[in-house]
Amino acid sequence: MIKPINEQTENNWSRRLTYAACIFWLISLTLPSFIVESHAEPWFGILTLVFGIVFGWFVQGWAAYANIFFAFAAIAIFVGRKPRISVIAMLFLAATLPLFKGVVLDGGSGAILSVVSWGWGTVLWLCSLALLAVAAAVRMHQLSISAMKSIVGLLLIILVTLGTFHFYQRSVMNLQEQKLYLSNGIAFTLAEPCGVLLTNVEAPLLPSNVITTLDIAPDLINPKGRVPYLFLPKLMNYQEGYSAWRTFQDPVISSIKVKVRVASRPDNPVLQAQKTESGAVLRLLSNPSGRVLYEQDLKATSTERGSPVYCPLSTQSGVEGLQLGYDTNLLKALGQKQVTKTHEKLTEEVARVPCSLGADDKSGVEGLRDWDGREVILQPESVRSRIGFCSESYIVLTYISEYSTTSLSDLSPVALIFDRKTLRPLASFNSGRPCPRGNRCVEAPRELARGARISDEKITIETTAGDIIANHRN
């Protein structure tokens, strides 16, 4: 039987809309669905689909199950049926989207991170469901062609309006908020704009070796009540009170640091942190009475969960994936970048002059010791007791492990090399052997060590029981 022209037209439009709905649905899987608080990275559509169907019930994410009925309805239209029940179920479940609580932080705490931004993936997903519902209504002769075109036009107007709203939100948010809440693929955010611009530093304002005097209000780093904690970057070179320090970090083992006390000066650049009525302000001055090189206002506010925080945020504020903050800009302004892994070629030398750290703390400062004519704090504490030997250019700190309980023939060394002029860590060496008993190897008698022969690829520790070798650690 030949179908009437109107019915044939309706069926054709129904199939076209179903194809469009499926295309929108597939595209939505590749786009961000949403961002939750404390996370700068979005959840993409494919993850939302999988985890939503498996775990959606736990966080009232009933809308995820609309995808199942979407598939039933689309197949039904393609095979010529009228999917009344599956479309109703799909729309009902999609309407529960506002009930979605968010994403579970972890299985232990059970805390749920609520949604702060919605992505274009979710927008296109809702459009795909709407298009499929319209296609089904046309197939069931419950919607005329003209009404269908009006609804499709309305969807286009909504998309254009959301796009306009997206650009409006970007215009009222600072650079950090744009990256945090309106990154690529995000349609709009529920977060309130901070109203404080993030001072963006393009290039260092001070040389990297300059010592900066710290003038930090105690209430900001020891806050009480609802006052946020001020996260400041750990400076390598700074002066606090009457003590000035230069800090050097091992290029491979980041936990190994050497803080060398140097003479304090009254004319250093000054890093100020002061309280204000709205929160705090950071300033970098060229000297105590000099011009302002950098300034950042901070507004005291709170997170979605009520925790006090400054806005703009620090990258240490607990937001996962946040790489831009007032602390990173401040660090760039100070010219004190993080240590990069570099291999500095060592020359061959012999170190036999005893050069260990002092055994007692000085001036009541924890860890402050004398070392080769200077006052230093060597970290971690476990390294301070190692046996030291000096050559013309280097200092070697070595630890010899004893692997045999019956003789001294089975020994294994680890060694750290420092530049003797600056005390900067240069390289680390080990034998590559795991400790046989527990996490820390048993130390051999300290009087075994007699010196060290240094080269770029290995270090030979001279002992009364013979030479032992440790290789360069990259």
C-alpha positions as CSV (number, residue, x, y, z in Angstrom):
1,M,0.0,0.0,0.0
2,I,1.3,3.5,-0.9
3,K,1.3,5.8,2.1
4,P,-0.3,9.2,1.9
5,I,2.0,12.0,0.9
6,N,1.7,13.8,4.3
7,E,2.5,10.6,6.2
8,Q,5.5,9.8,4.0
9,T,6.8,13.4,4.6
10,E,6.4,13.0,8.3
11,N,8.2,9.7,8.3
12,N,11.1,11.2,6.3
13,W,11.4,14.2,8.7
14,S,11.2,11.8,11.6
15,R,14.1,9.8,10.3
16,R,16.2,12.9,9.5
17,L,15.7,14.2,13.0
18,T,16.6,10.8,14.4
19,Y,19.8,10.8,12.4
20,A,20.6,14.4,13.7
21,A,19.8,13.3,17.3
22,C,22.2,10.4,17.0
23,I,24.9,12.6,15.5
24,F,24.5,15.1,18.4
25,W,24.6,12.2,20.9
26,L,27.8,10.8,19.5
27,I,29.5,14.2,19.4
28,S,28.5,14.8,23.0
29,L,30.6,11.8,24.0
30,T,33.7,13.6,22.8
31,L,33.0,16.9,24.6
32,P,33.2,17.9,28.3
33,S,30.1,17.2,30.3
34,F,30.8,19.1,33.5
35,I,33.4,20.2,36.0
36,V,33.1,19.6,39.7
37,E,34.5,21.7,42.5
38,S,38.2,21.2,43.4
39,H,38.9,19.9,39.9
40,A,40.0,21.9,37.0
41,E,39.8,19.0,34.5
42,P,36.3,18.2,33.1
43,W,34.5,14.9,32.9
44,F,34.1,14.0,29.2
45,G,30.9,12.5,27.8
46,I,32.1,9.0,27.3
47,L,33.2,8.8,31.0
48,T,30.0,10.4,32.1
49,L,28.0,7.7,30.1
50,V,30.0,4.7,31.5
51,F,30.3,5.8,35.1
52,G,26.8,7.3,35.1
53,I,25.1,4.1,34.1
54,V,27.2,2.1,36.5
55,F,27.2,4.4,39.5
56,G,24.6,7.1,38.7
57,W,22.1,5.7,41.2
58,F,24.5,6.5,44.1
59,V,24.5,10.3,43.4
60,Q,21.0,10.6,42.0
61,G,22.4,10.7,38.5
62,W,19.2,9.1,37.1
63,A,19.6,11.2,34.0
64,A,22.3,8.9,32.8
65,Y,19.8,6.1,32.4
66,A,17.9,8.2,29.8
67,N,20.6,7.0,27.4
68,I,19.3,3.5,27.5
69,F,15.8,4.6,26.4
70,F,17.3,7.0,23.9
71,A,18.8,3.9,22.2
72,F,15.5,2.0,22.3
73,A,13.6,4.9,20.9
74,A,16.1,5.6,18.1
75,I,16.1,1.9,17.0
76,A,12.3,1.9,17.1
77,I,12.0,4.9,14.8
78,F,14.5,3.4,12.3
79,V,12.6,0.2,12.1
80,G,9.3,2.0,11.6
81,R,7.7,1.7,15.1
82,K,6.3,4.4,17.4
83,P,8.4,4.5,20.6
84,R,5.9,6.1,22.9
85,I,6.9,4.5,26.3
86,S,10.6,4.7,25.7
87,V,10.5,8.4,24.8
88,I,8.4,9.2,27.9
89,A,10.9,7.3,30.1
90,M,13.8,9.1,28.4
91,L,12.3,12.5,29.0
92,F,11.3,11.7,32.5
93,L,14.9,10.5,33.4
94,A,16.5,13.5,31.6
95,A,14.3,15.9,33.7
96,T,16.0,14.6,36.9
97,L,19.3,16.1,35.8
98,P,18.9,18.9,38.5
99,L,18.9,16.2,41.1
100,F,22.4,15.1,40.2
101,K,24.6,15.6,43.3
102,G,28.0,15.3,41.6
103,V,31.0,13.0,41.7
104,V,32.2,11.0,44.7
105,L,35.5,12.2,45.9
106,D,36.7,8.8,47.1
107,G,35.3,5.6,48.5
108,G,36.6,6.2,52.0
109,S,35.1,9.6,52.9
110,G,32.0,9.3,50.7
111,A,32.2,13.1,50.1
112,I,30.5,14.3,46.9
113,L,31.9,17.1,44.7
114,S,29.1,19.1,43.2
115,V,29.0,20.5,39.7
116,V,30.3,24.0,39.2
117,S,30.3,24.2,35.3
118,W,28.4,22.5,32.6
119,G,30.0,21.5,29.3
120,W,28.9,21.6,25.7
121,G,28.7,17.9,25.8
122,T,25.8,18.0,28.2
123,V,24.1,20.8,26.1
124,L,24.4,18.7,22.9
125,W,23.2,15.6,24.8
126,L,20.1,17.4,25.9
127,C,19.6,18.6,22.3
128,S,19.9,15.1,21.0
129,L,17.2,13.9,23.4
130,A,14.9,16.8,22.4
131,L,15.4,16.1,18.7
132,L,14.6,12.4,19.2
133,A,11.5,13.3,21.2
134,V,10.4,15.6,18.4
135,A,11.1,12.9,15.8
136,A,9.0,10.4,17.8
137,A,6.1,13.0,18.1
138,V,6.2,13.6,14.3
139,R,6.2,9.8,13.7
140,M,3.2,9.4,15.9
141,H,1.4,12.3,14.1
142,Q,1.3,14.3,17.4
143,L,3.3,17.2,16.0
144,S,2.9,19.0,12.7
145,I,5.8,19.8,10.4
146,S,5.5,23.5,11.0
147,A,5.5,22.9,14.8
148,M,8.5,20.7,14.4
149,K,10.4,23.4,12.6
150,S,9.5,25.9,15.3
151,I,10.9,23.6,18.0
152,V,14.1,23.0,16.0
153,G,14.4,26.8,15.5
154,L,13.9,27.3,19.3
155,L,16.7,24.8,20.0
156,L,19.0,26.8,17.7
157,I,18.1,30.0,19.5
158,I,18.9,28.4,22.8
159,L,22.3,27.3,21.5
160,V,23.1,30.8,20.3
161,T,21.9,32.3,23.6
162,L,24.1,29.9,25.6
163,G,27.1,30.8,23.4
164,T,26.5,34.5,24.0
165,F,26.1,33.8,27.8
166,H,29.4,31.9,27.7
167,F,31.3,34.9,26.3
168,Y,29.6,37.2,28.8
169,Q,30.8,35.0,31.7
170,R,34.3,35.0,30.3
171,S,34.2,38.8,30.1
172,V,33.4,39.2,33.8
173,M,35.8,36.5,35.1
174,N,39.6,36.8,35.6
175,L,42.1,34.7,33.7
176,Q,42.3,32.1,36.4
177,E,38.5,31.7,36.6
178,Q,38.4,31.4,32.8
179,K,40.8,28.5,32.9
180,L,39.2,26.9,36.0
181,Y,35.5,27.2,35.1
182,L,35.3,28.1,31.4
183,S,38.0,26.1,29.7
184,N,37.6,24.7,26.2
185,G,34.4,22.8,25.8
186,I,32.6,24.4,28.8
187,A,29.3,26.1,28.0
188,F,28.6,28.0,31.3
189,T,29.5,28.0,35.0
190,L,27.5,28.2,38.2
191,A,30.4,29.8,40.0
192,E,30.2,33.4,41.1
193,P,32.9,35.6,39.6
194,C,35.6,36.7,42.1
195,G,35.7,40.3,40.9
196,V,39.4,40.6,41.5
197,L,41.8,40.5,38.5
198,L,44.7,38.0,38.5
199,T,48.0,39.9,38.0
200,N,49.6,38.1,35.2
201,V,53.5,38.2,35.1
202,E,55.0,37.6,31.7
203,A,58.7,37.8,32.6
204,P,60.8,37.8,35.8
205,L,61.1,41.2,37.5
206,L,64.2,40.2,39.5
207,P,67.3,38.2,38.8
208,S,67.1,34.6,40.1
209,N,70.0,35.0,42.5
210,V,68.5,38.1,44.3
211,I,67.6,37.6,48.0
212,T,64.2,38.9,48.9
213,T,63.3,40.1,52.4
214,L,60.0,38.7,53.7
215,D,57.6,41.0,55.4
216,I,54.6,38.7,56.0
217,A,51.7,39.6,58.4
218,P,51.7,36.7,61.0
219,D,47.9,36.5,60.9
220,L,48.0,35.5,57.2
221,I,50.2,32.4,57.6
222,N,48.8,31.5,61.1
223,P,45.1,32.3,60.5
224,K,42.4,32.1,63.2
225,G,38.7,31.6,62.7
226,R,37.4,32.1,59.2
227,V,40.5,33.8,57.9
228,P,41.9,31.9,54.8
229,Y,45.4,30.6,54.8
230,L,47.8,32.5,52.6
231,F,49.7,30.0,50.4
232,L,53.1,31.5,49.5
233,P,55.6,29.8,47.3
234,K,58.7,28.5,49.0
235,L,61.5,30.8,48.0
236,M,65.0,29.6,47.3
237,N,66.7,32.8,48.3
238,Y,65.2,34.9,51.1
239,Q,65.8,37.0,54.2
240,E,63.6,36.6,57.3
241,G,64.5,38.6,60.4
242,Y,68.3,38.8,60.7
243,S,68.9,35.5,58.8
244,A,69.4,35.4,55.0
245,W,69.5,32.1,53.1
246,R,70.4,30.7,49.7
247,T,68.8,27.4,48.9
248,F,70.1,24.8,46.5
249,Q,68.1,21.7,45.5
250,D,69.4,18.4,44.1
251,P,68.5,18.1,40.4
252,V,67.4,14.5,40.8
253,I,66.4,13.9,44.4
254,S,64.1,16.9,45.2
255,S,64.1,16.2,48.9
256,I,67.8,17.0,49.2
257,K,68.3,20.7,49.8
258,V,71.1,22.8,51.1
259,K,70.2,26.2,52.8
260,V,73.3,28.3,53.2
261,R,73.3,31.2,55.6
262,V,74.6,34.4,54.0
263,A,75.0,38.0,55.2
264,S,71.8,39.9,55.6
265,R,71.3,43.3,53.8
266,P,69.0,46.2,54.5
267,D,68.4,47.1,50.8
268,N,67.0,43.8,49.5
269,P,63.8,43.7,47.5
270,V,60.8,43.2,49.8
271,L,57.9,40.7,49.5
272,Q,55.0,42.1,51.6
273,A,51.8,40.4,52.6
274,Q,49.4,42.5,54.5
275,K,45.8,42.2,55.6
276,T,43.1,44.4,54.0
277,E,39.4,45.0,54.7
278,S,38.5,42.6,51.9
279,G,41.3,40.1,52.4
280,A,44.9,40.6,51.8
281,V,47.4,42.2,49.3
282,L,50.7,41.0,48.0
283,R,53.4,43.4,46.9
284,L,56.9,43.1,45.7
285,L,59.0,46.3,46.3
286,S,62.3,47.0,44.7
287,N,63.7,47.9,48.2
288,P,62.1,48.7,51.6
289,S,61.2,52.2,50.4
290,G,61.2,51.6,46.6
291,R,58.6,51.3,43.9
292,V,56.1,48.6,43.6
293,L,57.1,46.0,41.1
294,Y,54.2,43.6,41.5
295,E,50.8,43.8,43.3
296,Q,48.0,41.3,43.8
297,D,44.8,42.0,45.7
298,L,43.2,38.9,47.3
299,K,39.6,38.6,48.3
300,A,38.6,36.5,51.3
301,T,35.8,34.1,50.2
302,S,34.8,30.5,50.5
303,T,34.6,27.4,48.4
304,E,31.4,25.6,47.5
305,R,31.9,23.4,50.6
306,G,32.4,26.5,52.8
307,S,36.1,26.4,53.3
308,P,37.8,29.8,53.6
309,V,40.0,30.7,50.7
310,Y,41.5,33.7,48.9
311,C,40.4,34.6,45.4
312,P,42.2,34.5,43.0
313,L,43.4,31.1,44.1
314,S,46.8,29.7,44.8
315,T,47.7,26.5,42.9
316,Q,48.2,25.0,46.4
317,S,44.5,25.6,47.3
318,G,43.5,22.0,46.7
319,V,42.1,22.5,43.2
320,E,43.4,19.5,41.2
321,G,44.9,20.4,37.8
322,L,45.1,24.2,38.6
323,Q,48.4,25.4,37.1
324,L,47.8,29.2,37.3
325,G,47.6,31.1,40.5
326,Y,48.8,34.1,42.4
327,D,51.7,32.0,43.8
328,T,53.0,31.0,40.3
329,N,52.9,34.6,39.1
330,L,54.7,35.7,42.3
331,L,57.3,33.0,41.8
332,K,57.8,34.2,38.2
333,A,58.0,37.8,39.3
334,L,60.8,36.9,41.8
335,G,62.7,35.0,39.0
336,Q,62.9,31.9,41.3
337,K,61.9,29.1,39.0
338,Q,61.8,25.4,40.1
339,V,64.9,23.3,39.7
340,T,65.1,21.5,36.4
341,K,66.9,18.2,36.0
342,T,70.3,18.9,34.4
343,H,73.4,16.8,34.1
344,E,76.5,18.7,35.0
345,K,79.7,17.0,33.9
346,L,82.0,16.2,36.7
347,T,85.8,16.4,36.4
348,E,88.0,13.6,37.8
349,E,89.3,14.5,41.3
350,V,90.3,12.7,44.5
351,A,88.6,13.6,47.8
352,R,90.4,12.5,51.0
353,V,90.2,15.6,53.3
354,P,87.6,14.9,56.1
355,C,84.6,17.2,55.4
356,S,81.6,16.0,57.4
357,L,79.0,18.3,58.8
358,G,79.1,19.4,62.4
359,A,77.3,17.2,64.9
360,D,75.5,19.9,66.9
361,D,72.9,22.5,66.1
362,K,74.0,26.1,66.3
363,S,72.3,29.2,67.6
364,G,69.2,27.3,68.6
365,V,68.2,26.8,65.0
366,E,67.2,23.2,64.2
367,G,69.6,21.5,61.8
368,L,72.0,24.5,61.5
369,R,75.5,23.1,61.3
370,D,79.0,24.1,60.3
371,W,80.1,22.7,57.0
372,D,83.4,23.5,55.3
373,G,83.5,27.0,56.9
374,R,79.9,27.9,56.4
375,E,76.6,27.6,58.3
376,V,74.1,25.4,56.5
377,I,70.9,23.4,57.0
378,L,71.1,20.2,55.0
379,Q,67.9,18.4,54.4
380,P,66.7,15.7,55.0
381,E,68.0,15.1,58.5
382,S,69.1,11.6,57.6
383,V,71.8,13.0,55.2
384,R,73.5,15.1,57.9
385,S,75.3,12.3,59.5
386,R,77.0,10.9,56.4
387,I,80.7,10.8,56.1
388,G,82.2,13.7,54.1
389,F,85.4,14.1,52.1
390,C,86.6,17.2,50.2
391,S,88.5,17.6,47.0
392,E,89.5,20.8,45.4
393,S,86.1,21.4,43.7
394,Y,83.7,18.9,45.3
395,I,82.4,17.6,48.6
396,V,81.4,13.9,48.8
397,L,78.9,12.7,51.4
398,T,78.8,8.9,51.4
399,Y,76.9,6.2,53.3
400,I,78.3,2.6,53.2
401,S,75.9,-0.3,53.7
402,E,77.0,-3.6,55.1
403,Y,75.3,-6.6,53.5
404,S,77.1,-9.4,55.3
405,T,76.9,-10.0,59.0
406,T,80.0,-12.2,59.1
407,S,82.6,-10.2,57.1
408,L,83.3,-6.8,55.6
409,S,83.7,-8.1,52.1
410,D,80.2,-7.2,51.0
411,L,79.7,-3.4,51.0
412,S,77.6,-1.1,49.0
413,P,77.8,2.7,48.8
414,V,75.6,5.7,48.0
415,A,77.1,9.1,47.5
416,L,76.1,12.7,47.0
417,I,78.3,15.3,45.3
418,F,78.2,19.0,46.1
419,D,80.0,21.9,44.6
420,R,82.5,23.0,47.2
421,K,82.4,26.7,46.3
422,T,78.6,27.1,46.6
423,L,77.5,23.8,48.3
424,R,75.1,23.3,45.5
425,P,74.1,19.6,45.0
426,L,75.4,18.3,41.7
427,A,74.9,14.6,41.4
428,S,74.0,11.4,43.2
429,F,75.5,7.9,42.9
430,N,74.5,4.5,44.2
431,S,75.2,0.8,43.6
432,G,71.7,0.0,42.5
433,R,71.4,-2.8,45.1
434,P,68.2,-2.9,47.3
435,C,68.6,-3.1,51.0
436,P,68.4,-6.7,52.2
437,R,66.9,-5.9,55.6
438,G,64.0,-3.4,55.8
439,N,63.8,0.0,54.3
440,R,67.2,1.3,55.4
441,C,70.4,-0.5,54.9
442,V,72.6,-1.3,58.0
443,E,75.5,1.2,58.1
444,A,79.0,-0.3,58.0
445,P,81.5,0.9,60.6
446,R,82.2,4.6,59.8
447,E,86.0,4.2,60.1
448,L,86.0,2.0,57.0
449,A,85.8,5.0,54.6
450,R,89.1,6.7,53.7
451,G,88.2,8.9,50.6
452,A,86.6,8.9,47.2
453,R,87.7,9.1,43.5
454,I,85.3,11.2,41.5
455,S,84.4,10.9,37.8
456,D,81.4,11.8,35.8
457,E,80.0,8.2,35.4
458,K,80.9,6.7,38.7
459,I,82.5,7.3,42.1
460,T,84.9,5.0,43.8
461,I,84.8,4.9,47.6
462,E,88.1,3.9,49.2
463,T,87.7,1.8,52.3
464,T,90.1,-0.2,54.5
465,A,88.3,-3.3,53.0
466,G,89.0,-2.3,49.4
467,D,87.4,-0.1,46.7
468,I,83.6,-0.1,46.2
469,I,81.8,1.6,43.3
470,A,78.6,3.6,42.9
471,N,77.2,4.6,39.5
472,H,75.7,8.0,38.5
473,R,72.0,8.2,39.1
474,N,70.1,10.1,36.4
